[in-house]
Structure formats: structure tokens, C-alpha cells
Amino acid sequence: MATLLGRLGAAQRAGRVEVVRGAPPDYLARLADAFARDGAPIDQQRGRIAAAPPGLVAPLSARELEVLGAGRSNQAIAEELVITLDTVKRHVTHILDKLGAANRTQAVTRARALGLLR
């Protein structure tokens, strides 16, 4: 549900859809927060799930950012982070979905443009 709400919020910010008239501007973000999945970044000042930056479907977890920034093969990432190959692949799938990218190169480019990677 959080992912769908995030996508709707991103589409609204991009002007591709109009959400219910009269709804507060942060309504979708609050709904997405309520349905956020485990592992989502926490806004330390407010103690709640951090909202995704504009143009991002859902925030990337710290581990997803590690995987994205590693710039190596799945096997090398698995060994470095001491996780299974399947876990790396699952993280990559989530990263691509959240960034709306077709491959890792697009994901890294998009993450840099959003200020998530250097």
C-alpha cells in the first residue's frame, strides 16, 4: 500500500494526476507513512517514517543505499555485506522499483540526481 501511495504522490507532484479536491497537500504522504514497510528510514526529529524525496516512489532503506552504492556484481556485494545472493537480488529489485529504473546504471544516475549518492 505504501508503494502505491508513493507512486500516486509522485504522479501528483509531477502533475500527471489530480488527487481528490480539497484534500490537504500532505495527505498522501501521511497515508504513505501509515502504511510504510519495515526498513524504511525514520525521520529522527519526528520519530516517524521519513517521506520520500520528490520524484522517488518510496524512500530507500540504508541497506538498499549500500547495495546501490557498492557498484559491484551481486556476488561481490553479497560477500562484502555478508548476505545471501538472493537477498542482494531482492534489494536490487526494490531499488529499481523505487527509483523507477530499468537497470542499475539508470538507478545510480537517478539516485545521484536525487542526491542519494555522490
DSSP file (Angstrom, degrees, kcal/mol; ACC not computed):
  #  RESIDUE AA STRUCTURE BP1 BP2  ACC     N-H-->O    O-->H-N    N-H-->O    O-->H-N    TCO  KAPPA ALPHA  PHI   PSI    X-CA   Y-CA   Z-CA
    1    1 A M     >        0   0    0      0, 0.0     4,-2.7     0, 0.0     5,-0.2   0.000 360.0 360.0 360.0 -41.1    0.0    0.0    0.0
    2    2 A A  H  >  +     0   0    0     33,-0.7     4,-2.4     1,-0.2     5,-0.1   0.899 360.0  50.4 -60.5 -40.1    2.9    2.4    0.9
    3    3 A T  H  > S+     0   0    0      2,-0.2     4,-2.5     1,-0.2    -1,-0.2   0.923 111.0  47.8 -64.5 -44.6    4.4    1.8   -2.6
    4    4 A L  H  > S+     0   0    0      1,-0.2     4,-2.3     2,-0.2    -2,-0.2   0.915 113.1  47.8 -63.2 -42.9    1.1    2.5   -4.4
    5    5 A L  H  X S+     0   0    0     -4,-2.7     4,-2.5     2,-0.2    -1,-0.2   0.883 111.0  52.3 -65.3 -37.2    0.5    5.7   -2.3
    6    6 A G  H  X S+     0   0    0     -4,-2.4     4,-2.5    -5,-0.2    -2,-0.2   0.912 109.7  48.4 -63.2 -42.8    4.1    6.8   -3.0
    7    7 A R  H  X S+     0   0    0     -4,-2.5     4,-2.5     2,-0.2    -2,-0.2   0.903 111.6  49.5 -64.7 -40.7    3.6    6.3   -6.7
    8    8 A L  H  X S+     0   0    0     -4,-2.3     4,-2.3     2,-0.2    -2,-0.2   0.914 111.3  49.6 -64.2 -41.9    0.4    8.3   -6.6
    9    9 A G  H  X S+     0   0    0     -4,-2.5     4,-2.6     2,-0.2    -2,-0.2   0.903 111.1  49.2 -62.6 -41.7    2.1   11.1   -4.7
   10   10 A A  H  X S+     0   0    0     -4,-2.5     4,-1.8     2,-0.2    -2,-0.2   0.906 111.6  49.0 -64.1 -41.6    5.0   11.2   -7.2
   11   11 A A  H  <>S+     0   0    0     -4,-2.5     5,-2.6     2,-0.2     6,-0.9   0.878 111.3  50.4 -65.3 -37.3    2.5   11.3  -10.1
   12   12 A Q  H ><5S+     0   0    0     -4,-2.3     3,-1.3     4,-0.2    -2,-0.2   0.933 110.0  49.1 -65.6 -45.3    0.6   14.1   -8.3
   13   13 A R  H 3<5S+     0   0    0     -4,-2.6    -1,-0.2     1,-0.3    -2,-0.2   0.838 110.5  51.7 -63.1 -31.8    3.8   16.1   -7.8
   14   14 A A  T 3<5S-     0   0    0     -4,-1.8    -1,-0.3    -5,-0.2    -2,-0.2   0.516 115.9-118.1 -82.0  -4.5    4.7   15.6  -11.4
   15   15 A G  T < 5S+     0   0    0     -3,-1.3    -3,-0.2    -4,-0.4    -2,-0.1   0.649  81.3 120.3  79.1  15.4    1.3   16.9  -12.4
   16   16 A R  S   <S+     0   0    0     -5,-2.6     2,-0.3    -6,-0.2    -4,-0.2   0.738  77.1  22.0 -84.7 -22.6    0.2   13.6  -14.1
   17   17 A V        -     0   0    0     -6,-0.9     2,-0.5    -9,-0.1    -2,-0.2  -0.964  68.8-135.4-139.8 157.7   -2.8   13.0  -11.9
   18   18 A E        -     0   0    0     -2,-0.3     3,-0.1    -3,-0.1     2,-0.1  -0.967  21.4-147.5-114.4 127.8   -5.0   15.1   -9.7
   19   19 A V        -     0   0    0     -2,-0.5     3,-0.1     1,-0.2     4,-0.1  -0.373  49.8 -51.4 -86.7 170.9   -5.9   13.7   -6.3
   20   20 A V    >   -     0   0    0      1,-0.1     3,-1.7    -2,-0.1    -1,-0.2  -0.094  66.7-110.6 -46.8 128.1   -9.2   14.3   -4.5
   21   21 A R  T 3  S+     0   0    0      1,-0.2    -1,-0.1    -3,-0.1    -3,-0.0  -0.342 100.4  24.0 -62.1 140.8  -10.1   18.0   -4.5
   22   22 A G  T 3  S+     0   0    0      1,-0.3    -1,-0.2    -3,-0.1    -2,-0.1   0.345  86.1 133.8  86.2  -6.5   -9.9   19.6   -1.1
   23   23 A A    <   -     0   0    0     -3,-1.7    -1,-0.3     1,-0.1    -4,-0.1  -0.555  67.2-101.2 -74.5 140.9   -7.5   17.0    0.4
   24   24 A P    >   -     0   0    0      0, 0.0     3,-2.0     0, 0.0     4,-0.3  -0.282  31.2-115.1 -59.2 148.1   -4.6   18.6    2.3
   25   25 A P  T 3  S+     0   0    0      0, 0.0     3,-0.3     0, 0.0     4,-0.3   0.809 115.4  45.7 -57.0 -32.3   -1.4   18.7    0.3
   26   26 A D  T 3> S+     0   0    0      1,-0.2     4,-2.3     2,-0.1     5,-0.2   0.293  81.8 105.2 -94.8  11.9    0.4   16.3    2.7
   27   27 A Y  H <> S+     0   0    0     -3,-2.0     4,-2.3     1,-0.2    -1,-0.2   0.912  80.1  46.9 -59.6 -47.0   -2.5   13.9    2.8
   28   28 A L  H  > S+     0   0    0     -4,-0.3     4,-2.8    -3,-0.3    -1,-0.2   0.890 111.3  52.4 -64.3 -38.5   -0.8   11.2    0.6
   29   29 A A  H  > S+     0   0    0     -4,-0.3     4,-2.3     2,-0.2    -1,-0.2   0.903 109.9  48.6 -63.8 -40.3    2.4   11.5    2.5
   30   30 A R  H  X S+     0   0    0     -4,-2.3     4,-1.8     2,-0.2    -2,-0.2   0.902 112.5  48.3 -66.7 -39.9    0.6   10.9    5.8
   31   31 A L  H  X S+     0   0    0     -4,-2.3     4,-1.4     2,-0.2    -2,-0.2   0.928 111.0  50.5 -63.6 -44.4   -1.2    7.9    4.3
   32   32 A A  H  < S+     0   0    0     -4,-2.8     4,-0.5     1,-0.2     3,-0.3   0.899 108.4  53.1 -61.1 -40.4    2.0    6.5    2.9
   33   33 A D  H >< S+     0   0    0     -4,-2.3     3,-1.0     1,-0.2    -1,-0.2   0.901 106.1  53.6 -59.3 -41.0    3.6    6.9    6.4
   34   34 A A  H 3< S+     0   0    0     -4,-1.8    -1,-0.2     1,-0.2    -2,-0.2   0.806 117.1  36.6 -65.8 -29.1    0.8    5.0    7.9
   35   35 A F  T 3< S+     0   0    0     -4,-1.4   -33,-0.7    -3,-0.3    -1,-0.2   0.291  86.4 140.5-105.2   8.5    1.3    2.1    5.6
   36   36 A A    <   -     0   0    0     -3,-1.0     2,-0.1    -4,-0.5     3,-0.1  -0.150  48.4-122.8 -59.1 147.0    5.1    2.2    5.3
   37   37 A R    >   -     0   0    0      1,-0.2     3,-1.3     2,-0.0    -1,-0.1  -0.413  34.6 -82.2 -86.3 163.8    7.0   -1.1    5.3
   38   38 A D  T 3  S+     0   0    0      1,-0.2    -1,-0.2    -2,-0.1     0, 0.0  -0.300 112.8  35.9 -59.8 147.4    9.7   -2.2    7.7
   39   39 A G  T 3  S+     0   0    0      1,-0.3    23,-0.4    -3,-0.1    -1,-0.2   0.375  79.9 137.9  90.0  -3.8   13.2   -0.9    7.0
   40   40 A A    <   -     0   0    0     -3,-1.3    -1,-0.3    21,-0.1    21,-0.1  -0.483  64.8 -94.2 -73.3 146.8   12.1    2.5    5.8
   41   41 A P        -     0   0    0      0, 0.0     9,-3.1     0, 0.0     2,-0.4  -0.270  38.2-132.2 -61.6 145.9   14.2    5.4    7.0
   42   42 A I  E     -A   49   0A   0      7,-0.3     2,-1.0    -3,-0.1     7,-0.3  -0.839  10.9-126.5-102.2 135.5   13.0    7.1   10.2
   43   43 A D  E >>> -A   48   0A   0      5,-4.2     4,-2.5    -2,-0.4     5,-1.0  -0.727  24.0-157.8 -76.6 106.4   12.7   10.9   10.5
   44   44 A Q  T 345S+     0   0    0     -2,-1.0    -1,-0.2     1,-0.2     5,-0.0   0.801  85.6  54.5 -63.1 -31.8   14.8   11.3   13.6
   45   45 A Q  T 345S+     0   0    0      1,-0.2    -1,-0.2    -3,-0.1    -2,-0.0   0.856 122.8  26.2 -71.8 -33.3   13.3   14.7   14.6
   46   46 A R  T <45S-     0   0    0     -3,-0.5    -2,-0.2     2,-0.2    -1,-0.2   0.568  98.7-129.0-106.4 -12.1    9.7   13.4   14.4
   47   47 A G  T  <5S+     0   0    0     -4,-2.5     2,-0.3     1,-0.3    -3,-0.2   0.825  71.6 103.2  68.7  31.5   10.3    9.7   15.2
   48   48 A R  E   <S-A   43   0A   0     -5,-1.0    -5,-4.2     1,-0.0    -1,-0.3  -0.825  83.8 -63.4-136.3 175.8    8.2    8.6   12.2
   49   49 A I  E     -A   42   0A   0     -7,-0.3    -7,-0.3    -2,-0.3     2,-0.2  -0.394  57.1-118.9 -63.5 132.5    8.8    7.2    8.7
   50   50 A A        -     0   0    0     -9,-3.1     2,-0.1    -2,-0.1    -1,-0.1  -0.486  26.9-116.5 -73.0 141.5   10.7    9.7    6.5
   51   51 A A        -     0   0    0     -2,-0.2    -1,-0.1     1,-0.1     7,-0.1  -0.460  32.8-103.4 -74.9 150.0    8.8   10.8    3.4
   52   52 A A        -     0   0    0      5,-0.2     3,-0.1    -2,-0.1    -1,-0.1  -0.482  40.1-105.5 -71.4 142.6   10.3   10.0    0.0
   53   53 A P    >   -     0   0    0      0, 0.0     3,-2.0     0, 0.0    -1,-0.1  -0.290  53.7 -77.0 -61.6 155.4   12.1   12.9   -1.7
   54   54 A P  T 3  S+     0   0    0      0, 0.0     3,-0.1     0, 0.0   -44,-0.1  -0.301 122.7  25.9 -55.1 134.6   10.1   14.4   -4.6
   55   55 A G  T 3  S+     0   0    0      1,-0.3     2,-0.5    -3,-0.1   -45,-0.0   0.401  99.8 105.4  90.9  -1.7   10.4   12.1   -7.7
   56   56 A L    <   -     0   0    0     -3,-2.0    -1,-0.3     1,-0.1    43,-0.2  -0.946  62.3-148.7-114.9 131.2   11.0    9.0   -5.6
   57   57 A V  S    S-     0   0    0     41,-1.9    -5,-0.2    -2,-0.5    -1,-0.1   0.939  81.5 -10.6 -63.0 -49.0    8.3    6.4   -5.2
   58   58 A A  S    S-     0   0    0     40,-0.4    -1,-0.2    -7,-0.1    -7,-0.1  -0.980  85.3 -89.8-148.4 152.8    9.4    5.4   -1.7
   59   59 A P        -     0   0    0      0, 0.0     2,-0.3     0, 0.0    -7,-0.1  -0.357  41.3-119.6 -66.6 145.2   12.5    6.1    0.4
   60   60 A L        -     0   0    0    -20,-0.1   -21,-0.0     1,-0.1     2,-0.0  -0.651  26.9-122.5 -81.8 139.8   15.4    3.7    0.0
   61   61 A S     >  -     0   0    0     -2,-0.3     4,-2.1   -21,-0.1     5,-0.2  -0.298  27.5-105.0 -73.3 166.6   16.5    1.9    3.2
   62   62 A A  H  > S+     0   0    0    -23,-0.4     4,-1.8     1,-0.2     5,-0.1   0.891 123.2  50.6 -59.9 -40.0   20.0    2.2    4.4
   63   63 A R  H  > S+     0   0    0      2,-0.2     4,-2.5     1,-0.2    -1,-0.2   0.886 107.5  52.8 -67.5 -39.1   20.8   -1.3    3.2
   64   64 A E  H  > S+     0   0    0      1,-0.2     4,-2.6     2,-0.2    -1,-0.2   0.888 108.7  50.6 -63.1 -38.3   19.4   -0.6   -0.3
   65   65 A L  H  X S+     0   0    0     -4,-2.1     4,-2.4     2,-0.2    -1,-0.2   0.879 109.0  51.9 -65.8 -37.3   21.6    2.5   -0.5
   66   66 A E  H  X S+     0   0    0     -4,-1.8     4,-0.9     2,-0.2    -2,-0.2   0.939 112.2  45.4 -61.5 -46.9   24.6    0.3    0.5
   67   67 A V  H >X S+     0   0    0     -4,-2.5     4,-0.6     1,-0.2     3,-0.6   0.923 114.3  48.5 -63.2 -44.9   23.8   -2.2   -2.3
   68   68 A L  H >< S+     0   0    0     -4,-2.6     3,-0.5     1,-0.2    -1,-0.2   0.899 113.8  46.0 -63.2 -41.5   23.2    0.6   -4.8
   69   69 A G  H 3< S+     0   0    0     -4,-2.4    -1,-0.2     1,-0.2    -2,-0.2   0.587  92.2  82.0 -79.7  -9.8   26.4    2.4   -4.0
   70   70 A A  H << S-     0   0    0     -4,-0.9    -1,-0.2    -3,-0.6    -2,-0.2   0.875  73.3-160.8 -66.1 -37.8   28.6   -0.8   -4.0
   71   71 A G    <<  +     0   0    0     -4,-0.6     2,-0.2    -3,-0.5    -3,-0.1   0.840  49.4 105.8  63.0  35.7   29.0   -0.8   -7.8
   72   72 A R  S    S-     0   0    0     -5,-0.3    -1,-0.2     1,-0.1    -2,-0.1  -0.717  77.6 -69.0-132.0-178.1   29.9   -4.4   -8.0
   73   73 A S     >  -     0   0    0     -2,-0.2     4,-2.4     1,-0.1     5,-0.2  -0.319  48.3-109.2 -70.4 160.1   28.5   -7.7   -9.1
   74   74 A N  H  > S+     0   0    0      1,-0.2     4,-2.6     2,-0.2     5,-0.2   0.910 120.2  51.1 -55.4 -43.8   25.7   -9.3   -7.0
   75   75 A Q  H  > S+     0   0    0      1,-0.2     4,-2.2     2,-0.2    -1,-0.2   0.915 109.9  48.3 -63.3 -43.6   28.0  -12.0   -5.7
   76   76 A A  H  > S+     0   0    0      2,-0.2     4,-2.4     1,-0.2    -1,-0.2   0.888 112.3  49.4 -64.0 -39.4   30.7   -9.4   -4.7
   77   77 A I  H  X S+     0   0    0     -4,-2.4     4,-2.8     2,-0.2     5,-0.2   0.924 109.5  52.1 -65.0 -44.3   28.1   -7.3   -2.9
   78   78 A A  H  X>S+     0   0    0     -4,-2.6     5,-2.1     1,-0.2     4,-0.9   0.916 112.5  45.2 -57.8 -44.7   26.7  -10.4   -1.1
   79   79 A E  H  <5S+     0   0    0     -4,-2.2     3,-0.3     3,-0.2    -1,-0.2   0.912 114.2  48.2 -66.7 -42.7   30.2  -11.4    0.1
   80   80 A E  H  <5S+     0   0    0     -4,-2.4    -2,-0.2     1,-0.2    -1,-0.2   0.906 119.8  36.9 -65.1 -42.4   31.0   -7.8    1.2
   81   81 A L  H  <5S-     0   0    0     -4,-2.8    -1,-0.2    -5,-0.2    -2,-0.2   0.476 107.0-124.4 -91.0  -2.5   27.8   -7.3    3.1
   82   82 A V  T  <5 +     0   0    0     -4,-0.9     2,-0.3    -3,-0.3    -3,-0.2   0.949  69.2 121.4  56.1  54.4   27.7  -10.9    4.4
   83   83 A I      < -     0   0    0     -5,-2.1    -1,-0.2    -6,-0.2    -2,-0.1  -0.870  67.1 -87.7-134.3 168.5   24.2  -11.6    3.0
   84   84 A T     >  -     0   0    0     -2,-0.3     4,-1.9     1,-0.1     5,-0.1  -0.354  31.5-117.1 -78.0 160.4   22.9  -14.1    0.5
   85   85 A L  H  > S+     0   0    0      1,-0.2     4,-2.4     2,-0.2     5,-0.2   0.887 116.7  55.7 -61.2 -39.9   22.9  -13.6   -3.2
   86   86 A D  H  > S+     0   0    0      1,-0.2     4,-2.2     2,-0.2    -1,-0.2   0.866 104.9  52.8 -62.2 -35.9   19.1  -13.8   -3.2
   87   87 A T  H  > S+     0   0    0      2,-0.2     4,-2.5     1,-0.2    -1,-0.2   0.909 108.4  50.0 -66.2 -41.1   18.9  -11.0   -0.6
   88   88 A V  H  X S+     0   0    0     -4,-1.9     4,-2.6     1,-0.2    -2,-0.2   0.937 110.9  49.5 -60.6 -46.0   21.1   -8.8   -2.9
   89   89 A K  H  X S+     0   0    0     -4,-2.4     4,-2.4     1,-0.2    -2,-0.2   0.886 110.0  50.7 -61.6 -39.0   18.8   -9.6   -5.8
   90   90 A R  H  X S+     0   0    0     -4,-2.2     4,-2.3     2,-0.2    -1,-0.2   0.924 110.5  49.3 -64.9 -43.3   15.8   -8.7   -3.7
   91   91 A H  H  X S+     0   0    0     -4,-2.5     4,-2.7     1,-0.2    -2,-0.2   0.921 110.4  50.9 -60.7 -43.5   17.4   -5.4   -2.7
   92   92 A V  H  X S+     0   0    0     -4,-2.6     4,-2.7     1,-0.2    -2,-0.2   0.914 109.1  51.1 -61.1 -43.3   18.2   -4.6   -6.4
   93   93 A T  H  X S+     0   0    0     -4,-2.4     4,-2.2     1,-0.2    -1,-0.2   0.926 111.9  46.7 -59.6 -45.3   14.6   -5.3   -7.4
   94   94 A H  H  X S+     0   0    0     -4,-2.3     4,-2.8     2,-0.2     5,-0.2   0.902 111.6  51.9 -63.5 -40.9   13.3   -2.9   -4.7
   95   95 A I  H  X S+     0   0    0     -4,-2.7     4,-2.3     2,-0.2     6,-0.2   0.939 110.3  47.5 -60.5 -48.2   15.8   -0.3   -5.7
   96   96 A L  H  X>S+     0   0    0     -4,-2.7     5,-2.2     1,-0.2     4,-0.9   0.908 114.0  47.9 -61.5 -42.2   14.8   -0.4   -9.3
   97   97 A D  H  <5S+     0   0    0     -4,-2.2     3,-0.5    -5,-0.2    -2,-0.2   0.937 113.4  46.6 -63.2 -47.5   11.1   -0.2   -8.4
   98   98 A K  H  <5S+     0   0    0     -4,-2.8   -41,-1.9     1,-0.2   -40,-0.4   0.845 118.6  40.9 -66.4 -34.3   11.6    2.7   -6.0
   99   99 A L  H  <5S-     0   0    0     -4,-2.3    -1,-0.2    -5,-0.2    -2,-0.2   0.529 105.2-125.8 -91.2  -6.3   13.7    4.7   -8.4
  100  100 A G  T  <5 +     0   0    0     -4,-0.9     2,-0.3    -3,-0.5    -3,-0.2   0.888  60.4 147.1  64.2  38.2   11.6    3.8  -11.5
  101  101 A A      < -     0   0    0     -5,-2.2    -1,-0.2    -6,-0.2    -2,-0.1  -0.756  50.6-149.7-109.7 153.9   14.7    2.5  -13.3
  102  102 A A  S    S+     0   0    0     -2,-0.3     2,-0.3     1,-0.1    -1,-0.1   0.691  81.6   4.6 -91.8 -22.5   15.1   -0.3  -15.8
  103  103 A N  S  > S-     0   0    0     -7,-0.1     4,-2.1     1,-0.1    -1,-0.1  -0.921  83.3 -91.7-153.0 175.1   18.7   -1.3  -14.8
  104  104 A R  H  > S+     0   0    0     -2,-0.3     4,-2.9     1,-0.2     5,-0.2   0.863 119.5  57.2 -64.3 -36.9   21.4   -0.4  -12.2
  105  105 A T  H  > S+     0   0    0      1,-0.2     4,-2.3     2,-0.2    -1,-0.2   0.940 110.5  43.8 -60.5 -46.5   23.0    2.2  -14.4
  106  106 A Q  H  > S+     0   0    0      2,-0.2     4,-2.7     1,-0.2    -1,-0.2   0.891 112.8  53.5 -63.0 -39.2   19.7    4.1  -14.6
  107  107 A A  H  X S+     0   0    0     -4,-2.1     4,-2.7     2,-0.2    -2,-0.2   0.920 110.2  45.9 -63.0 -44.9   19.2    3.6  -10.9
  108  108 A V  H  X S+     0   0    0     -4,-2.9     4,-2.5     2,-0.2     5,-0.2   0.919 113.4  49.7 -65.1 -43.4   22.6    5.1  -10.0
  109  109 A T  H  X S+     0   0    0     -4,-2.3     4,-2.1    -5,-0.2    -2,-0.2   0.926 114.1  45.1 -60.4 -45.3   22.1    8.0  -12.3
  110  110 A R  H  X S+     0   0    0     -4,-2.7     4,-1.8     2,-0.2    -2,-0.2   0.901 111.6  52.2 -65.8 -41.9   18.7    8.7  -10.8
  111  111 A A  H  <>S+     0   0    0     -4,-2.7     5,-3.0     1,-0.2     6,-0.9   0.893 110.4  48.6 -62.9 -39.9   20.0    8.3   -7.3
  112  112 A R  H ><5S+     0   0    0     -4,-2.5     3,-1.2     4,-0.2    -1,-0.2   0.915 109.4  52.2 -65.1 -42.0   22.8   10.8   -8.0
  113  113 A A  H 3<5S+     0   0    0     -4,-2.1    -1,-0.2     1,-0.3    -2,-0.2   0.830 110.9  48.3 -62.9 -31.6   20.3   13.3   -9.5
  114  114 A L  T 3<5S-     0   0    0     -4,-1.8    -1,-0.3    -5,-0.1    -2,-0.2   0.471 117.9-113.8 -86.8  -2.9   18.1   13.0   -6.3
  115  115 A G  T < 5S+     0   0    0     -3,-1.2    -3,-0.2    -4,-0.4    -2,-0.1   0.691  84.4 119.7  79.9  18.1   21.2   13.5   -4.1
  116  116 A L  S   <S+     0   0    0     -5,-3.0     2,-0.3    -6,-0.2    -4,-0.2   0.754  77.0  28.7 -85.7 -25.7   21.1   10.0   -2.7
  117  117 A L              0   0    0     -6,-0.9    -2,-0.2    -9,-0.1    -1,-0.1  -0.907 360.0 360.0-129.8 158.0   24.5    9.1   -3.9
  118  118 A R              0   0    0     -2,-0.3    -1,-0.1    -3,-0.1    -6,-0.0   0.395 360.0 360.0-100.6 360.0   27.7   11.0   -4.7
